[in-house]
Every structure is written in structure tokens, then in C-alpha cells.
């Protein structure tokens, strides 16, 4: 889910931060199914040299919505 959301929001630029950001996002979504922007900002501590933070937030919100929908069907 996260990787698809990452691609849909065109988050990746240089790739410097991507692995750490994805891991932090996965950990956030494991404990918080509906994170706020403040929750995301607190969880994503990796530095992004390209400044794609708004895209990161959008991707995490999209992945969270898909995760909630999937869990609702299960």
C-alpha cells in the first residue's frame, strides 16, 4: 500500500530518504490508522533533500485510507 501510494503521489525524487521514510510511515500506520499531519510530521524524522514532505503526507494519508478500507472488509 505504501509503495503504491508513494508512486501515485510521485514522492520519490533522488531516493536518498525513501527507505527510511517508508519504514517510518509503516511504523506510524501500524500504530495509528488515521494519522493527522502533526502525527506524520512527528513520525517522519528523515531528512528529504528534495523537499517532498507535502507529497509524503499525501501518500501516507492515501495509504492510511486504503488500509482502513481493507481492514473494514476483513
C-alpha positions as CSV (number, residue, x, y, z in Angstrom):
1,X,0.0,0.0,0.0
2,X,2.7,2.5,0.9
3,X,4.8,1.9,-2.1
4,X,1.7,2.3,-4.4
5,X,0.8,5.5,-2.6
6,X,4.4,6.7,-2.9
7,X,4.3,6.2,-6.6
8,X,0.8,7.7,-7.1
9,X,1.9,10.9,-5.2
10,X,5.2,11.0,-7.1
11,X,7.1,11.1,-3.8
12,X,10.4,9.7,-5.0
13,X,12.9,12.1,-6.3
14,X,16.6,11.3,-5.7
15,X,15.9,8.3,-3.5
16,X,18.2,9.5,-0.6
17,X,15.5,9.3,2.1
18,X,13.0,6.8,0.6
19,X,13.8,3.6,2.5
20,X,13.8,5.4,5.9
21,X,10.6,7.3,5.1
22,X,8.8,4.2,4.1
23,X,9.9,2.4,7.2
24,X,8.8,5.3,9.4
25,X,5.5,5.5,7.6
26,X,4.9,1.8,8.0
27,X,5.6,2.0,11.7
28,X,3.2,5.0,12.0
29,X,0.4,3.3,10.2
30,X,0.9,0.2,12.4
31,X,0.0,2.2,15.5
32,X,-2.2,4.9,14.1
33,X,-4.7,4.1,11.3
34,X,-5.8,7.8,10.9
35,X,-2.7,10.0,11.4
36,X,-3.0,13.8,11.3
37,X,-0.5,16.0,9.6
38,X,1.1,16.6,13.0
39,X,1.3,12.9,13.7
40,X,3.0,12.4,10.3
41,X,5.4,15.3,10.9
42,X,6.4,13.8,14.3
43,X,6.9,10.3,12.9
44,X,8.8,11.2,9.7
45,X,12.1,12.4,11.1
46,X,14.2,11.5,8.0
47,X,15.6,14.5,6.1
48,X,14.4,14.7,2.5
49,X,16.9,16.6,0.3
50,X,14.3,17.2,-2.4
51,X,11.7,18.6,0.0
52,X,8.8,16.3,-0.9
53,X,7.2,16.5,2.5
54,X,3.8,17.5,1.2
55,X,3.8,14.6,-1.1
56,X,4.9,12.3,1.7
57,X,2.0,13.5,3.8
58,X,-0.5,12.9,0.9
59,X,0.9,9.4,0.3
60,X,0.6,8.5,4.0
61,X,-3.0,9.7,4.1
62,X,-3.8,7.8,1.0
63,X,-2.2,4.6,2.3
64,X,-4.0,5.0,5.6
65,X,-7.4,5.4,3.9
66,X,-6.7,2.2,1.8
67,X,-5.6,0.4,5.0
68,X,-8.7,1.4,6.8
69,X,-10.9,0.3,3.9
70,X,-9.1,-3.1,3.7
71,X,-9.5,-3.6,7.4
72,X,-13.1,-2.7,7.3
73,X,-13.8,-5.5,4.8
74,X,-11.8,-8.1,6.7
